[in-house]
Amino acid sequence: MNQSNWHIISKVVPNDNRIVVLEFADNTIYDFDLKPLIKKGNLFECLLDDNNFYNVKIGNDGRTLEFPNEIDFCADALWLKAHLEQPKLEIKPHKVGLNDPNWVWSREDCYD
């Protein structure tokens, strides 16, 4: 991969509830929720310990997110995950109703 296409983590902030806020060089912000990964008896169990979880850092010049015990995540994978999980804009028909032949789409009726 051409280095100009690499995604770089520029800032990391561990928050309560096992969420790490990431900021990328392109200003993408992502709340990386580690709760689904952390299970008793698996590799990520050590992140239940605050000393491990809050000791997160940026490694490899922004190319990885690193925790103690050799747990790391690729910046490109996290950037892609951030963009795949963004909420989708949902559009609903104007209040006239779907059964009305004169119904129209209205920007005011869009929500995310």
N, C-alpha and C positions, 0 to 999 in steps of 0.2 A: 504494500500500500504506500502510495506517495505520502510523504510526511505532511504535505500541505493539506491532506484530507483527514489527518488524524484529529481526533477530538481530545481536548486537553481539559482536565479538571483544574480549575483555578482556585476554588475555595471549597472547604468542607466544614460543616458545623453539625456535630452530633447533638440530637435533641432527645428529650424524654420519649418514652414509648418506642424505643429502638428504631427511630427514624433519623436518617442522616440527610441533611440538606446539602446538595451539591450545586455548585455554580461552575459552568463550563466557560471556556474562553470566548465562545460565541454568545454569551449571556443567557444561555439556557439554564433554567433553575429546575431542579428535580428533587422531590422528597422521596428518597430511596427508603422504602419501608422494609426493614429486615425481619420483621416479626414472622412472616410466612416461612422464612428459611430456618429460623432458630427452633430446633426441636431437641428434646432430651435425648442424649446418646448420639447425636450426629456431630459433624465437623463444626457446625456453627454454635453448638451449645455453649462454648466458652464466651460468646458475646452476651450471655445473660449476666455475666460478671461486669459490673460497671467499669472496673479497672481496664478491662479489655475493650469494651465498647467505646468508651470515651477516649481511648488511646489511638483513635483512627488518625491516619495521616495520608497525605498525597505522596505517591512515590513515582519513580521513573519520569521525572520532569512533567508530571501531570497525566501520565499515561495509565496510572493505576490508583485505586483506592485501597489502602492497606490497613489491616488490623493485625494485632499480635497473633502468634501461633500460625504464621504463614498463610493467613487468609487474605486474599486480594481479589479485586474485581477489575476488569478491563474497562478503561474509560470509554472506548467505542461501544462496548456492549451496554454500558450504563446510559450513554447518550441515546442509543437506539431505543432502549427500554423507556426512557423519558418521553420520547416522541411517540412511541406506540401506545403509551398509557394516557396521553393527553385526552381530556374529555372531548367527545365529538359534539358538534353543533347539531341539535335536533330541531327540526322544523315541524310545526304543526299547522293545520289549516286554520284560516280565519274563522272567527266564531260563528259565521253563517252556518257551517256544518258540512260534513262530507256528503250528505244526501241531497244538499241543495245544488242544483246545476249551475248556480252562479257563484259558488264559493271561490275564493281567491287566497293566495298566500300573502301574508302580511308580515313585514319585518318586525313589527311589534309583537307578533306571536311567536317569534323565535326565542329559544332559550337554550342555555347550555347546562 
